[in-house]
Amino acid sequence: MDRYKMYIGGEWCEAASGAWFETENPFTGKVWAEVARGGEADAARAAEAAHKAFTTGPWPTLTATQRGALLRRVGDLIAERAEFLADCEVRDNGKLKVEMLGQLRYIPQWFYYYGGLADKIEGAVIPIDKPGVFNYTLHEPLGVCVAITAWNSPLLLATWKIAPALAAGNTVIIKPSEFTSTSALEYVKLFEEAGFPPGVVNVVTGYGPEVGQPLIEHPLVRKIAFTGSVASGERVNMAAAKGLKRISLELGGKSPNIVFADANLDNAVKGAIAGIFAASGQTCIAGSRLLLHDSIHDEFLDRLLAMAGSAKMGDPMDMGTEIGPITTRPQYQKTLDYIDIARADGATLRLGGGKATRAGCGDGWFVEPTIFSGVENGMRIAQEEVFGPILSVIRFKDDEDAIRIANDVVYGLAAGVWTQDITRALTMTKRLQAGTVWVNTYRAVSFTSPMGGYKSSGIGRVNGQEMILDYLQTKSAWIDTNPTFPSPFALR
Ligand code: NDP
């Protein structure tokens, strides 16, 4: 069995306690590796190593242009090893190789983009309202940043945080999910190979409360970038409040995917499938509530059932597979429980509705693609994030009704709108309470465009230029060229 140590200060190390935990392959349901089970002492060691790298040694003396070059170099190395890293991800999280390889081939773009941005972080010369005084601003790094990630897209989520953090001159500690720790430990080797000094990028592994919480609370840590559930996000936010640390939270969603009568229905059916069955519904931006206009409801549902019902399930490593297993045992059980909840609440089961026992699914944690119609927006299946392949279909009467239903959840991560009418597209985009609105597409992301949540879906944004400011603090510098200092008892 493989054994994975942590990477702290440029060294591979076991947990101070000597403890390990097991990681399973969701397709076989079998343990395939052991990972160091970090705790408070390991969190402190990582924070100290990252702080040392931030304050001494080569990292703080590099020019922004040199930092940018290092980021681009690691981008090249990830591009070269994309297939190997994708295989690591699939073994640990069971998502489709076609999806993970696509992510790994795309990840270098974040390093190229933020590497390019590193030496374009400019301050301003401020025309100050006081004669003889010169004022300018500097954007400076924060220090040690902690990146805590979920299990669904481990390296993509880590990259969204660490590429801008490093471009800004910070040092980082990655704490991957206990379910998918191994890919981060392979990925970090490429930073060493690219020439990042020891301690600039560290990985600690273990359980959130055991090693994640002490990391957040460590006095040398200045920023926490977190992806996970709302419940954990609230705990992380409270822990970060002590010590007044910067925080960004990418949390869950219950996103509406709204199909109007004038939509291109062929595309909208594919968009509905992409919204909920891609990645077996295990995406924060899952379009888990499908809102259908009364006039197309039945026809649309028939087409959807036909397409979803013929999706190929099986080995996620097979490039032809369309739906893979659920990543974790608890998530598998939770998904099955929600099927029972929806039935008990009176939703009508139209497809799936349980474990998948088809040939090719083996002992893996597979759930059939499941569709409920007749869902009322007040039902738990429409209000609570499942994070599995379960779609709730909800009827609406008109545009006002669609907006009311769409916004009637605590979440606000994303929304989809399918229409050919430009006025409707613009109105919906304006009135939907979501950090991302897609019109006539779904599940599109880019390193250039901000993404994040309204309401309980999070705080802060990832991607795009402006979010680099989340990893910087502004200093205002005042230089007085006047020959004499005026009265010391009045505000200057
Ligand atoms: P969790 O909230 O369970 O865990 C997320 C991470 O936080 C894990 O690394 C976990 O560690 C860690 N963690 C948990 N509790 C604490 C704590 N008290 N202190 C520090 N760290 C802690 O989420 P899941 O991993 O189950 O991921 C699924 C969730 O992530 C969904 O809600 C999904 O919507 C959301 N998500 C949001 C995205 C976005 O961009 N908005 C993208 C992807 C997912 P461990 O598991 O090892 O205990």
Residues whose N, C-alpha, C, O or C-beta is under 5 A from the ligand:
A	BS01	NDP	I148 T149 A150 W151 K175 P176 S177 E178 G206 Y207 G208 P209 G212 Q213 T227 G228 S229 V230 S232 R235 E250 L251 G252 G253 T283 C284 S457
